[in-house]
Amino acid sequence: MTLGKTACPFVAATALFWIPALLLRAVRGSLFSGRDVLVLSGLLPALVLIGFGVIARYVGPRATALWMLLGIWLPAPLMMTINGTFTGGGFARAGGLRSAAVGTALFPVYALLMSAYDGTLFALLLASAGLVAGAVLGRPRRVAHPPGREH
């Protein structure tokens, strides 16, 4: 698998999942509410699954799902620390960088626990479940061979 086929799903998932969450948190700041959590819970999984549908055509569903899952979960501690900065936590406090570094080392546990505080727990679970379902139910990609070159 080439670097492009691994980096594309990873970067796409990071952008599709975390950038809207960062933008909403930046705009809403301390006014972030339960309504915003509902918006994120629907919007983020939808964006990720649309991205999955597009990328899986070229990379294949299993590889796309794996790299997209990593693209959501691995940067989660850093993204949640940035999100917290908009409300006076995260990098606005002493120890923010250390928290992000330790969280990244322990990203599966940290992401799951901190997403409950961040407002992205349901979005994280729904997007992850959708990607796992896409990997299991998706059809393997068929490689088209040029005429005369049958393998």
N, C-alpha and C positions, 0 to 999 in steps of 0.2 A: 504494500500500500504506500503510495507516494505521500509526501508531506502535504501537498495541496488537498488530498482526499481526507486527510486527518485534520488539518488545520481549518478547513472550510466549515465543517459541521461544528467544531469546537468554538470557533470565533462567532459563527452565526448564532449559536445557542446563547453564548455569553451576551451578545448584543441584543438579541430578541427578548431575552428574559430580564436582564438586569438594567439595560438603559431606560426602558419605560418606567421601571420601578424607581430608578435614581431621579428621573425627571419629575415624576409625580411627587416624590418625597421633597425634592428641591423646591417645587412650586408650592406645595401645601405646608411644608415645614412643621411647626408645632400644631397646625390645624389638621394634620393627618388624622383620619377618623375611621370608623368601621365601614363607612361607605367607600372609602378609598381601598380598604382591604377587599371588599367585594369586587371593585373594579379590577384590582390586580389579580384576584382569584379567577376571573374570567378572561381577562385580556392576555396575561402572560402565557398561560397554557395554549391559548388559541394561536398566538404568534409563533410559539415554539413548534406547534404541530403543523402549521402552515409551512414553516421553514423546513421541517422534517420531510413533508410531502414533496417539496421541490428538490431538496438535496438528495433524498433517497433514490430518486430517479437516476442519478449519476453515480452515486457512491455505493448504493445498496442499502437496504433497510437496517440490517444488523449493525454494520459499521457506523452508519449515520447515527443510529440510536445510541450506541456506546459513546461516541465522541460528543454527541450533544448532551448526554447525561453528564459527562465530565465537564463540559463547557458551562453547565449550570451549577453543578455542585462544587467543583474545585475553586472557582473564584468567589464563591458565596461569602466566605468570611471577609474578604477585602471589600466586596460590594456592600455587605451589611454594615461594615465599619464606616464606609463612606455615607451610606444612608443615615446612620446615626449622627453623623457630623451635622446634618441639617437641623437637628433638634437639640444640639448642645452636647451630644455624646461623641462616640467615635474618635476621629482625629482631633476634635475640639478639646479633648481632655488628655491629660498626661497618661501615657501608657497605651494610647490608641494604636500605635504602630506595633507594639509588642502583642497586643490583643489580636491584631490582624495576622501577625506571623504565627502565633501559637494556634490560632483558629484554622489557619491554612494547613498546618501540620496535622491537625485533628479534624479536617474538613467534613467528613461524613457526620460525625456527632455534633460538631459545632454548628454546621449548617442546619441540621434538623432542629436543634434546640433554639438557636438564635432566630430562626425564621419565625418562630411563634411571637417573638418580641418585635420583629421587624415588620410583620404584617404580610409576609410572603409564604407562610406555612402551607396554606391550601393551594396556592399557585405552584409551589415547589412539588407538593405531592401529586397534584393533578397532571402537571407537565411530565413528571417522572413516570407516572402510571401510563400516560399516553404514549410516551416514547418506548416503554417496555412492550406495550401492546402492539405498537407499530413494528417493533423488531420481531415479535413472535408471529404476528399475522401478515406482515409484509412479504411480498413475493421477492425472491432473490432476483437481482439484476441480471438480465441476459446481455451478454456481450455480443455485439454485432461484429461479425468477421467480414472483411472485404471479400468480394466475389473471387472464387478460385482458391481461397485460403481457408479451407475447412479444418477444424481442429478436433 
